[in-house]
Amino acid sequence: MENYPKFSHDEIFEKFIGDHQKAYVPSTELSLKEGLDLLKAHNCLRVLAHPVLLKPQIHDAVLAHDFDGIEAIYCLNQPNDTDYYKKIAKEKGLFITAGGDYHGIKNDTKHCDIGEVSLSGEDLEIFLAQFSSPQ
């Protein structure tokens, strides 16, 4: 962005480095299953971040994988999205997280600010319990 100040953050992604653009370079060499297995082997909690942004053609297939948690509360969710992902979490025995996908980029309109969403009550207690019990 420093080298091309005439372009906004969003324009750089939309015109150059976003999916299927001229300078796009895939950043993943592992399949989703391989990545989840690697994290599990190292006692990591595996959380599906902002599932509402999954492309429709892969949404259900991704949700079928073995996660420990899901970001059910996301700043770009519609109210029914939050309810839907909380329901999935409950059905699958997953804890939920909340996030804004903050990247620290000035004038970033595709993500939200730190603290814009949060966990509370029982959701927070369940989340915190993940760090006090052995995996």
Sequence and secondary structure as in RCSB ss.txt:
>XXXX:A:sequence
MENYPKFSHDEIFEKFIGDHQKAYVPSTELSLKEGLDLLKAHNCLRVLAHPVLLKPQIHDAVLAHDFDGIEAIYC
LNQPNDTDYYKKIAKEKGLFITAGGDYHGIKNDTKHCDIGEVSLSGEDLEIFLAQFSSPQ
>XXXX:A:secstr
  S TTS HHHHIIIIISTTSTT      S HHHHHHHHHHTT   EE  GGGS HHHHHHHHTS  SEEEEEET
T  HHHHHHHHHHHHHHT EEEEE      TT  SS  TTSS   HHHHHHHHHTTTS  
